[in-house]
Amino acid sequence: MRIRIFLINFFVLVSSYSLIAQDPQFSQFYAVPLYTNPALTGSTGNIRFNAAYRDQFYGITNNYKTTYASLDAHFNSISGGLGFSFLNDVAGDGRLTTNQVGLAYAFHTQLNRKFHLRSAIQGTWIQKSYDFSKFKWGDQIDPRLGFVNPTNEQPVGAENRMLVNVNAGAIVYSEFMFFGAAVHNITEPNQSFYFPTSAKEEYKLPRRYTVHSGVNLTLIDHRDEEQRTILSPNILYMSQRNFNQLNIGMYIKRQALTAGLWIRQTSNNTDAAILLLGVRLPMVKIGYSYDATLSGAKVATKGSHEISLAIEINKPQKTRTRIKVLQCPAL
């Protein structure tokens, strides 16, 4: 009976997951453009593929692992960009898994000679699941051998949830600066395994608000754009329910190399210093970043690793983009 009560309590806890959890986050936020702001869809004018992998708090057993991939391009025929994205997030060695597939469209508008606007809508399909077989129960314990017996316990509630979600964003930019904002989880779908029909706020996937901005400063000019030295200070603020996060930092680019440094501030403390190193090859960009935890949890968590890959393919001459592309900070 006690096991049954514990099981029910567990599902209540999982159902209230949104009280303490946020959407997965990346430190290299411009390496996951469609996830940061759907308005970045098609922003380079080329065919672009992005991928990223984050190993968060690697010092903790069964830590968070997140994988992202996207493909996007701008099309003159529809005056905007189309993009497809995929995200997989695993928490607790498969005990809680999220898969997300998204399709975004970003419409381009030229405001005047200097400024452009991209506004976007993104629909996403989300699957949340847990693996009941990964849990251990009292009736599985053998006094000498440990957890070797099968359990008689059965799942309470569904092991899978399917959600439909909507995100939106916009970004204003010129040759030297940009300012963007996005709202994710506009529909706030119920994500509870145990109370799937409840309208209570704590069971909803909370809205995530993002504001980001930056400038591109040329320190050393050159006729060849690849030979310039560019400094890109930037800022990103994110809020989701009771969680707030502020990233402040900068990139510096010189020829094929990129380096970056950020400080991440959360609601309660200065959370981490983020270090980035990247290399730019023809059509390919590769980046690595490390989150050095600065809060009291640094001994246990040991920080986070993140790697990213970007591939850009120039479109055929007849289909080249006729708009000003966004010079957003990236590798």
Buried (B, 14 or more C-beta within 10 A) or exposed (E): EEEEEEBEEBBBEBBBBBEEBBBBBBBBBBBBBBBBBBBBBBBBBBBBBBBBBBBBBBBEEEBBBBBBBBBBBBBBEEEBBBBBBBBBBBBBEBBBBBBBEBBBBBBBBEEEEEBBBBBBBBBBEBBBBBEBEEBEBEEBBEEEEEEEEEBEBEEBBBEEBEBEBBBBBBBBBBEEBBBBBBBBBBBBBBBBBBBBEEEEEBBBBBBBBBBBBBBBBEEEEEEEEEEBBBBBBBBBBBBBBEBBBBBBBBBBBBEEEBEBBBBBBBEEEEBBBBBBBBBBEEEEBBBBBBBEBBEEBBEEBBBBBBBBBBBBEEBEEEEEBEBBBBBBBBB
